[in-house]
């Protein structure tokens, strides 16, 4: 399973460990991913996602999963979440 946030697209970063003698060795910095269930108000159900803690805070700040998905560009989202976004948009149009 790849270490990529499904909402923000945040992935691993590569850098160097630098010793006191200035020797450099490669190091990867992995995102803090959590398995969470986010509730969709429009669909009326929970959705299990693998999200970084930064992404989780962003979703809460915007006001929930539905608002986050409608404001976010498709390039950042995973395929599963793109399908979820279409489903939410379609349901909102039908109720409006």
PEFEN-V506322 format. One line per field, one symbol per residue. ss: DSSP state (2 for helix, 1 for strand, 0 for the rest). burial: + if it has 16 or more other C-alpha atoms within 10 Angstrom, else -. A space follows every 50 residues. Layout:
BEGIN
ss->???
burial->???
END
This chain:
BEGIN
ss->00000000000011111100000111111000111111110000111111 1122222222220022222220000000222222222222222220
burial->--+++++++++-------------------+++----+-+--------++ ++--++-++----++++++-------++--++-++--+--------
END
